[in-house]
Amino acid sequence: MCLIPIFSQIEGTAAVSLSLADLQELGLTDGTLMTVEASVYEPLSGKTLSGSSQTPVESTDYQITFMDINSKSYREGQKYTCYVSYS
């Protein structure tokens, strides 16, 4: 397993972009599972919420984009639905 810290700390939102060449350099090829992990610290409550997800690496001619209609807030213990578009 290879850990790539993208951000040590962000304020608000951040975009992460990895090219197919970056993934291949890390040994992540078609069908390999890539794990994405994130932690969010909420200073008012002092809680840190963490989450992770796995997705297979696919080399396609599609671009996937998170849509602006996504909620900007996450509530602990509630379902969160994310909308994406592809082109």
Sequence and secondary structure as in RCSB ss.txt:
>XXXX:A:sequence
MCLIPIFSQIEGTAAVSLSLADLQELGLTDGTLMTVEASVYEPLSGKTLSGSSQTPVESTDYQITFMDINSKSYR
EGQKYTCYVSYS
>XXXX:A:secstr
       S  SS       HHHHHHTT  TT EEEEEEEEEETTTTEEEEEEEEEE    S  EEE TTS S   
TTS     EEE 
